[in-house]
């Protein structure tokens, strides 16, 4: 496949092209609800764990347990999606989310939560995300086809930002209105629409036209090495995976956990309000990117375009981190959210479009291992380094390191 021609086709330039597919509309609505439920669980469980243990180490473990499964098991999840029905893998992921929420609810009701039990539930939650994300991205191709894939990926990314904006607000309201145990129990309902829709959704291996793809054996960690060997001659996949990996490793979303300190240092009004506005600016920028780019059919997927957008994202983050004026910082963080969605969605689309049919799941899994799994280390580059030289400079240097990698990729043929 040639991703440039697919991205440049007239069909891909229609506004909100993926929404013209009834199946995608159902997937989008249920995806938003599930993403919102994920964020609601974070709000309630993190608050209760903090109240119970007051443990920075456990808070750090929550971040690691969320991203480390993506590093270890994303390719394995993709291999399973290549061999089996991705719909069923997503349903298993949703079941794990529900088990995690019900487990929190039980321990909140009984008041018997211990630290090791909280750690187990956090690991279950992280594994649920791995079983959801890679098969879901693979399913998008079956729903909309190659011509509208860029639109579908971008809209799903927009849904994530929408959930980040809405989820904490809904979670806070549920926590106040119902309390932690009933609230997190109610949260399980938001996962059910996706589970029920996937029961008979006409997508997946059984519904693909043509000869079925070769079903390879699932080899666990061996699939990581083999997939790297298989893609080494595909420059688009290699460059986009390296680009996403650099952004994830050096920056990731580690600056979100540093936002209270950044907001306090900017010294604008109430620190709580300043903190909330900074978080909202990043998410609102991503949400606007999805609306603007989809509404105008802009930016067909090309590797150089993705790299340039990533370089602009690095520049926006570095400027934000060193800004002394609150409103200037807010504006550049909004721009960073806009640019992050733009280059990440484009990189993912290019990888999917160039991936061979018989190993698409493994290739998407490798991309997710890079773009999501390596976030487990961004706490070192931003957080640990920030404890030594200050978080403003650590974030700026991390953004500049990503900029250097993107520049090197841009210089290559």
C-alpha positions in Angstrom: 0.0 0.0 0.0 1.1 3.6 -0.6 0.0 5.7 2.3 0.6 9.0 0.5 -1.8 8.3 -2.3 -4.3 6.8 0.1 -4.1 9.9 2.3 -4.3 12.3 -0.7 -7.4 10.7 -2.2 -10.5 12.8 -2.6 -12.5 10.6 -0.2 -10.0 11.3 2.6 -10.5 15.0 2.1 -14.2 15.0 2.9 -15.1 16.6 6.2 -15.6 14.0 9.0 -15.3 11.2 6.4 -15.3 8.4 8.9 -18.6 9.5 10.3 -20.2 8.6 7.0 -19.9 5.0 8.1 -22.7 3.8 10.4 -20.3 1.3 12.0 -17.8 4.0 12.9 -20.5 6.2 14.4 -21.4 3.3 16.8 -17.7 2.7 17.5 -17.0 6.4 18.2 -20.0 6.8 20.6 -19.1 3.6 22.6 -15.4 4.5 22.5 -16.1 7.9 24.0 -18.1 6.3 26.8 -15.4 3.7 27.6 -12.7 6.4 27.6 -14.8 8.5 29.9 -15.2 5.6 32.2 -11.5 5.0 32.2 -10.9 8.7 33.3 -13.7 8.5 35.9 -12.1 5.5 37.5 -8.8 7.3 37.7 -10.4 10.3 39.4 -12.2 8.2 42.1 -9.6 5.5 42.7 -6.6 7.9 42.8 -8.4 10.2 45.2 -9.3 7.3 47.5 -5.9 5.7 47.3 -4.3 9.1 48.2 -6.7 9.5 51.2 -5.9 6.0 52.4 -2.1 5.8 52.0 -0.7 9.2 51.3 2.0 7.4 49.4 4.0 9.1 46.6 5.5 5.7 45.8 2.1 4.2 45.2 1.2 7.2 43.0 4.3 6.5 41.0 3.4 2.9 40.7 0.0 3.9 39.3 1.8 5.6 36.4 4.2 2.8 35.8 1.5 0.1 36.0 -0.6 2.1 33.5 2.1 2.3 30.8 4.4 -0.7 31.4 1.9 -3.2 30.1 1.9 -1.4 26.8 5.7 -1.7 26.7 5.6 -5.4 27.5 2.5 -6.7 25.8 1.4 -4.4 23.0 3.0 -6.6 20.3 1.6 -9.7 21.9 -1.9 -8.0 21.9 -1.4 -7.2 18.2 -0.4 -10.8 17.5 -3.5 -12.1 19.2 -5.6 -9.6 17.1 -3.9 -11.0 14.0 -4.8 -14.5 14.9 -8.2 -14.1 16.7 -11.2 -11.9 16.5 -10.2 -8.4 17.7 -13.8 -7.8 18.9 -13.5 -10.5 21.5 -10.1 -9.2 22.7 -11.7 -5.7 23.2 -14.5 -7.3 25.2 -12.0 -9.1 27.4 -10.3 -5.7 28.0 -13.7 -4.2 28.9 -14.3 -7.1 31.3 -11.0 -6.4 33.0 -11.9 -2.7 33.4 -15.2 -3.8 35.0 -13.4 -6.2 37.3 -11.1 -3.4 38.4 -13.9 -1.0 39.1 -15.9 -3.6 41.1 -12.8 -4.5 43.0 -12.3 -0.9 44.0 -15.9 -0.7 45.0 -15.7 -3.8 47.2 -12.7 -2.5 49.1 -14.1 1.0 49.5 -17.3 -0.5 51.0 -15.5 -2.8 53.4 -12.7 -0.4 54.2 -10.2 -3.3 53.9 -8.0 -2.0 51.1 -4.3 -2.8 51.5 -1.5 -1.4 49.4 -0.7 -4.7 47.7 -4.4 -5.1 46.7 -4.4 -1.6 45.2 -1.3 -2.5 43.2 -2.9 -5.6 41.8 -6.0 -3.7 40.7 -3.8 -1.0 39.1 -2.0 -3.8 37.1 -5.4 -5.3 36.0 -6.4 -1.8 34.8 -3.2 -1.4 32.8 -3.5 -4.8 31.2 -7.1 -4.0 30.2 -5.9 -1.0 28.3 -3.4 -3.1 26.3 -6.2 -5.6 25.3 -8.4 -2.6 24.2 -6.2 -0.2 22.3 -4.3 -2.3 19.7 -7.3 -4.5 18.7 -9.5 -1.3 18.6 -7.1 0.4 16.2 -6.9 -2.7 14.1 -10.7 -2.8 13.9 -10.9 0.8 12.6 -9.4 -0.4 9.3 -12.1 -3.0 8.9 -14.8 -0.4 9.7 -13.8 2.5 7.4 -11.2 1.0 5.0 -7.9 2.6 3.9 -9.4 5.8 2.3 -11.1 7.1 5.5 -8.6 5.6 8.0 -6.9 8.9 8.7 -10.2 10.4 9.5 -11.1 7.5 11.8 -7.8 7.6 13.7 -8.0 11.4 14.1 -11.6 11.2 15.4 -10.7 8.5 17.9 -7.8 10.6 19.1 -10.2 13.5 19.4 -12.5 11.2 21.5 -9.7 10.6 23.9 -9.2 14.3 24.4 -12.9 14.8 24.8 -12.9 12.1 27.5 -9.9 13.8 29.2 -12.0 17.0 29.3 -15.3 15.5 30.4 -14.2 12.4 32.4 -12.7 14.2 35.4 -15.7 16.5 35.7 -18.2 13.7 35.5 -16.0 11.6 37.9 -15.8 14.5 40.4 -19.6 15.0 40.2 -20.3 11.3 40.8 -17.8 11.2 43.7 -19.6 14.1 45.3 -23.1 13.0 44.6 -22.9 9.2 45.3 -19.7 8.7 47.2 -16.7 6.6 46.0 -18.1 3.0 46.3 -21.5 3.5 44.6 -19.8 6.0 42.1 -17.2 3.6 40.9 -19.8 0.8 40.7 -22.0 3.0 38.6 -19.0 3.7 36.4 -19.0 0.0 35.1 -22.2 0.8 33.2 -20.3 3.1 30.8 -18.2 0.1 29.6 -21.2 -1.9 28.6 -22.3 -0.2 25.4 -19.0 -1.1 23.7 -19.2 -4.7 25.0 -22.8 -5.1 23.7 -22.1 -3.4 20.3 -19.2 -5.7 19.6 -21.3 -8.9 20.1 -22.7 -8.7 16.6 -20.7 -5.9 15.0 -20.0 -7.0 11.4 -16.3 -6.4 11.4 -13.2 -8.5 11.9 -11.5 -11.5 10.1 -14.8 -13.2 9.3 -16.1 -10.2 7.3 -13.0 -9.3 5.3 -13.2 -9.7 1.5 -10.6 -11.9 -0.3 -8.5 -14.7 0.9 -7.9 -14.8 4.7 -4.5 -13.6 5.9 -2.0 -16.1 7.1 -2.6 -16.9 10.8 0.8 -16.9 12.5 1.5 -18.4 15.9 1.6 -16.1 18.8 5.2 -16.2 20.2 5.1 -13.7 23.0 8.3 -11.6 23.3 9.7 -13.3 20.2 7.1 -11.4 18.2 8.7 -8.1 19.1 12.1 -9.1 17.6 10.5 -10.7 14.5 8.2 -7.7 13.9 11.2 -5.4 14.1 13.0 -7.5 11.5 9.9 -7.6 9.3 9.5 -3.8 9.2 13.2 -2.8 8.9 12.8 -2.3 5.1 9.6 -0.2 5.4 10.9 3.3 6.0 7.5 4.9 6.7 6.7 2.5 9.5 10.3 2.7 11.0 10.4 6.5 10.9 6.9 7.0 12.4 7.6 4.4 15.1 10.8 6.1 16.0 9.2 9.5 16.0 6.4 8.4 18.3 8.9 6.5 20.5 11.1 9.6 21.0 8.1 11.8 21.9 6.9 9.1 24.3 10.3 8.4 25.9 11.4 12.0 26.5 8.1 13.8 27.1 5.1 11.4 27.0 2.4 12.8 29.3 4.8 13.2 32.3 4.4 17.0 32.3 0.7 16.5 33.3 1.8 15.2 36.7 4.1 18.2 37.0 1.3 20.7 36.2 0.5 21.7 39.8 4.1 22.8 40.3 4.2 24.6 36.9 0.9 26.4 37.7 2.2 27.4 41.1 5.4 28.8 39.6 3.5 30.9 37.1 1.8 32.6 40.0 -1.4 33.6 38.4 -4.4 33.8 40.8 -5.6 30.7 42.6 -3.2 27.8 42.0 -6.1 25.3 41.8 -7.8 27.2 39.1 -4.6 27.9 37.2 -3.8 24.2 37.4 -7.2 23.2 36.0 -7.0 25.7 33.2 -3.6 24.4 32.1 -4.9 20.8 32.0 -8.0 22.0 30.1 -5.9 24.0 27.6 -3.9 20.9 26.6 -7.0 18.8 26.1 -9.0 21.6 24.4 -6.1 22.1 21.9 -6.3 18.4 20.9 -10.1 18.5 20.7 -10.0 21.6 18.5 -7.4 19.9 16.3 -9.7 17.1 15.6 -12.6 19.4 14.8 -10.6 21.8 12.6 -8.6 19.2 10.7 -11.6 16.9 10.1 -14.0 19.8 9.3 -11.7 21.1 6.6 -10.2 17.8 5.4 -6.7 19.2 6.0 -3.2 17.6 6.3 -3.3 14.3 4.3 -0.9 11.8 6.0 2.7 12.2 4.8 5.8 11.3 6.8 7.5 14.7 6.4 4.3 16.4 7.5 4.1 14.3 10.6 7.7 15.0 11.5 7.3 18.8 11.0 4.2 18.8 13.2 6.1 16.9 15.9 8.9 19.5 15.7 6.4 22.3 16.1 5.0 20.4 19.1 8.4 20.2 20.7 8.9 24.0 20.1 5.5 24.8 21.7 6.3 22.6 24.8 9.7 24.1 25.2 8.3 27.6 25.0 5.5 26.7 27.5 8.0 25.3 30.0 10.2 28.4 30.0 7.4 31.0 29.8 7.1 33.5 32.7 3.7 34.8 31.6 0.7 32.7 32.5 -1.4 33.6 29.5 1.6 33.0 27.2 2.1 29.6 28.8 -1.6 28.8 28.4 -1.5 29.7 24.7 1.5 27.5 24.0 0.1 24.6 25.9 -3.1 24.9 23.9 -1.0 24.8 20.7 0.9 21.8 22.0 -2.3 19.9 22.5 -3.4 20.8 18.9 0.0 19.7 17.4 0.2 16.5 19.5 -3.1 15.2 18.2 -2.1 16.2 14.7 1.2 14.4 14.5 0.2 11.4 16.6 -2.9 10.6 14.6 -1.0 11.1 11.3 1.8 8.8 12.4 -0.6 6.1 13.5 -2.5 6.3 10.2 0.7 6.0 8.1 1.8 2.9 10.1 -1.6 1.3 9.6 -1.8 2.1 5.9 1.7 0.7 5.2 1.4 -2.4 7.4 1.1 -5.8 5.6 -2.3 -7.4 6.0 -1.0 -10.6 7.6 0.9 -8.7 10.4 -1.1 -5.5 10.8 -1.9 -6.3 14.4 1.8 -6.9 15.3 2.9 -3.7 13.5 0.2 -1.6 15.3 1.3 -3.3 18.5 4.9 -2.3 17.9 3.8 1.3 17.3 1.8 1.3 20.5 4.7 -0.2 22.4 6.8 2.7 21.2 4.1 5.5 21.4 2.5 4.4 24.7 4.8 1.9 26.4 7.8 4.2 26.5 5.8 6.7 28.5 6.8 4.7 31.5 10.3 6.3 31.2 9.2 9.9 30.6 8.9 10.3 34.4 12.7 10.0 34.5 13.5 12.5 31.8 10.9 15.1 33.1 10.3 14.2 36.7 13.6 12.8 38.0 15.7 15.2 36.1 13.3 18.0 37.2 14.1 17.2 40.8 17.8 18.1 40.0 17.6 21.1 37.7 13.9 22.1 38.0 10.9 20.9 36.1 10.9 23.9 33.7 14.3 23.1 32.4 13.8 19.3 32.4 10.7 19.6 30.3 12.4 22.1 27.9 15.4 19.8 27.5 13.2 16.7 27.0 11.3 18.6 24.3 14.6 19.6 22.6 15.8 16.0 22.7 12.7 14.9 20.9 13.2 17.8 18.5 16.7 16.5 17.7 15.4 13.0 16.9 12.7 14.5 14.7 15.2 16.6 12.9 17.4 13.6 12.3 14.4 11.7 10.9 13.6 14.7 8.6 17.2 14.7 7.3 17.0 11.0 6.3 15.7 10.0 2.9 
